[in-house]
Amino acid sequence: MLDRILLDARSRGDDVVGCANLFRQAAARVDPARSFVDALRGPELSVIAEVKRKSPSRGVLAGGLDAMEQALIYEQAGATAISVLTEPEHFDGSLEDLAAVRRAVDLPVLRKDFLVESAQVWEARAHGADAVLLIVAILEQQELERMLEAASDAGVATLVEVHNAEEAERALAVEATLIGVNNRDLATFEVDLAVAERLAPAITGSGITAVAESGIHAGADARRMAAAGYDAILVGEALVTAPDPAAALRRLVDAR
């Protein structure tokens, strides 16, 4: 499944390479980026709430989800930032979702996708993204450096995602200051919160803002990540599948 996702990601990246200048021009016309990192630097554990309709591991989660309405629910329930899946084939997301959410809320917004080309960073900014996800596992080191440079030029933050110690070292080597640890294995889709706990000593502190991703469903999970030293958690499935997403989010916020 991961191979198929990456093939699709590379194809979409190829499609937009020639549009970089158009995205740059469009990015110059959108509102200035909101500081994603500053939003996560509060004294308590921050919650990045995710807009997500489906996933490769679980299929359809919330097929009829309205991205803008869901984001407004998150904002009112105490989210610190919003993550929007824009991957179309396997997550049923879109750049239109990203733009709609950015217009609707006052919180910083992350474009979550399998980005492989610098032009996609500018594409994200043109659609209002304040931050982009960069997945170390799918990028060569030179690609990662190039994507970070593009993000700096575009004025967006980068959540650099890692899954193991080797990837964490690569993120540190490029001096990433916002690092996310994904508790989900991208190959098997298995989730283990111990992954974030094992990597915490390498990435928490020293000016790095650390985010724990995936597998966080209850207040006990949030407290576990906070105890490990994480500044924020990113939660999607537990919220979009909840009968009352606002109540589910408030439970996470209150658990801090």
LINGIVEN-V176240 format. One record per pair of residues at least 24 apart in sequence whose ideal C-beta (glycine too) atoms are under 8 Angstrom apart, sorted by sequence separation. I is the first residue (numbers start at 1). J is the second residue. If there is no record, write none. Layout:
I:J / I:J
//
This chain:
114:138 / 132:156 / 134:158 / 136:160 / 137:161 / 179:203 / 191:215 / 204:228 / 205:229 / 49:74 / 82:107 / 84:109 / 86:111 / 87:112 / 102:127 / 103:128 / 131:156 / 132:157 / 133:158 / 134:159 / 136:161 / 137:162 / 204:229 / 81:107 / 82:108 / 83:109 / 84:110 / 86:112 / 87:113 / 98:124 / 102:128 / 121:147 / 130:156 / 131:157 / 132:158 / 133:159 / 134:160 / 135:161 / 136:162 / 137:163 / 144:170 / 148:174 / 204:230 / 80:107 / 81:108 / 82:109 / 83:110 / 84:111 / 85:112 / 86:113 / 87:114 / 101:128 / 102:129 / 116:143 / 129:156 / 130:157 / 131:158 / 132:159 / 134:161 / 136:163 / 197:224 / 204:231 / 49:77 / 79:107 / 81:109 / 82:110 / 84:112 / 85:113 / 95:123 / 99:127 / 102:130 / 118:146 / 122:150 / 131:159 / 133:161 / 148:176 / 193:221 / 200:228 / 201:229 / 63:92 / 68:97 / 81:110 / 83:112 / 95:124 / 98:127 / 99:128 / 118:147 / 121:150 / 125:154 / 141:170 / 145:174 / 179:208 / 181:210 / 183:212 / 184:213 / 196:225 / 200:229 / 49:79 / 67:97 / 71:101 / 75:105 / 98:128 / 121:151 / 124:154 / 125:155 / 137:167 / 144:174 / 172:202 / 177:207 / 178:208 / 179:209 / 180:210 / 181:211 / 183:213 / 184:214 / 200:230 / 222:252 / 226:256 / 47:78 / 48:79 / 51:82 / 74:105 / 75:106 / 98:129 / 118:149 / 125:156 / 136:167 / 164:195 / 168:199 / 172:203 / 177:208 / 178:209 / 179:210 / 180:211 / 181:212 / 182:213 / 183:214 / 184:215 / 193:224 / 197:228 / 47:79 / 48:80 / 49:81 / 50:82 / 51:83 / 53:85 / 60:92 / 68:100 / 72:104 / 75:107 / 95:127 / 115:147 / 118:150 / 122:154 / 124:156 / 141:173 / 163:195 / 171:203 / 176:208 / 177:209 / 179:211 / 180:212 / 181:213 / 182:214 / 183:215 / 193:225 / 196:228 / 219:251 / 223:255 / 47:80 / 48:81 / 49:82 / 50:83 / 51:84 / 52:85 / 67:100 / 68:101 / 71:104 / 72:105 / 74:107 / 121:154 / 141:174 / 165:198 / 169:202 / 178:211 / 180:213 / 183:216 / 218:251 / 219:252 / 222:255 / 223:256 / 46:80 / 48:82 / 49:83 / 50:84 / 51:85 / 56:90 / 67:101 / 71:105 / 136:170 / 165:199 / 168:202 / 196:230 / 218:252 / 222:256 / 46:81 / 48:83 / 50:85 / 55:90 / 56:91 / 68:103 / 121:156 / 136:171 / 164:199 / 168:203 / 219:254 / 220:255 / 54:90 / 55:91 / 68:104 / 71:107 / 216:252 / 219:255 / 54:91 / 162:199 / 165:202 / 218:255 / 42:80 / 53:91 / 54:92 / 71:109 / 86:124 / 52:91 / 53:92 / 40:80 / 53:93 / 39:80 / 40:81 / 52:93 / 162:203 / 39:81 / 51:93 / 36:81 / 51:97 / 131:178 / 133:180 / 108:157 / 110:159 / 137:186 / 181:230 / 51:101 / 81:131 / 83:133 / 5:56 / 135:186 / 159:211 / 161:213 / 180:234 / 1:56 / 48:110 / 50:112 / 39:107 / 39:108 / 34:106 / 36:108 / 34:107 / 35:108 / 34:108 / 36:110 / 33:108 / 34:109 / 9:87 / 8:89 / 5:87 / 8:90 / 5:89 / 5:90 / 4:90 / 33:125 / 36:130 / 27:122 / 30:125 / 35:130 / 36:131 / 23:119 / 30:126 / 33:129 / 34:130 / 30:127 / 31:128 / 33:130 / 20:118 / 24:122 / 27:125 / 30:128 / 33:131 / 20:119 / 23:122 / 27:126 / 17:117 / 19:119 / 23:123 / 26:126 / 16:117 / 18:119 / 13:115 / 17:119 / 20:122 / 23:125 / 24:126 / 13:116 / 14:117 / 16:119 / 23:126 / 9:113 / 13:117 / 16:120 / 19:123 / 9:114 / 8:114 / 9:115 / 10:116 / 13:119 / 9:116 / 13:120 / 16:123 / 6:114 / 12:120 / 5:114 / 36:156 / 37:157 / 36:157 / 33:155 / 35:157 / 32:155 / 33:156 / 36:159 / 33:157 / 27:154 / 57:184 / 9:138 / 24:154 / 6:138 / 57:189 / 56:189 / 40:178 / 37:177 / 37:178 / 36:178 / 81:232 / 83:234 / 85:236 / 80:232 / 83:236 / 48:211 / 74:239 / 41:209 / 77:245 / 40:209 / 77:246 / 70:240 / 76:246 / 77:247 / 79:249 / 40:211 / 74:245 / 78:249 / 37:209 / 73:245 / 74:246 / 77:249 / 78:250 / 73:246 / 77:250 / 79:253 / 47:222 / 65:240 / 70:245 / 74:249 / 78:253 / 61:237 / 73:249 / 77:253 / 45:222 / 62:240 / 58:237 / 61:240 / 62:241 / 45:225 / 61:241 / 45:226 / 55:237 / 2:186 / 48:232 / 50:234 / 52:236 / 2:187 / 45:230 / 46:231 / 47:232 / 48:233 / 50:235 / 51:236 / 52:237 / 45:231 / 46:232 / 47:233 / 48:234 / 49:235 / 50:236 / 45:232 / 46:233 / 48:235 / 49:236 / 53:240 / 1:189 / 45:233 / 47:235 / 52:240 / 50:239 / 51:240 / 41:231 / 49:239 / 50:240 / 40:231 / 40:232 / 49:249 / 47:249 / 47:252 / 47:253 / 45:255 / 45:256 / 44:256
//
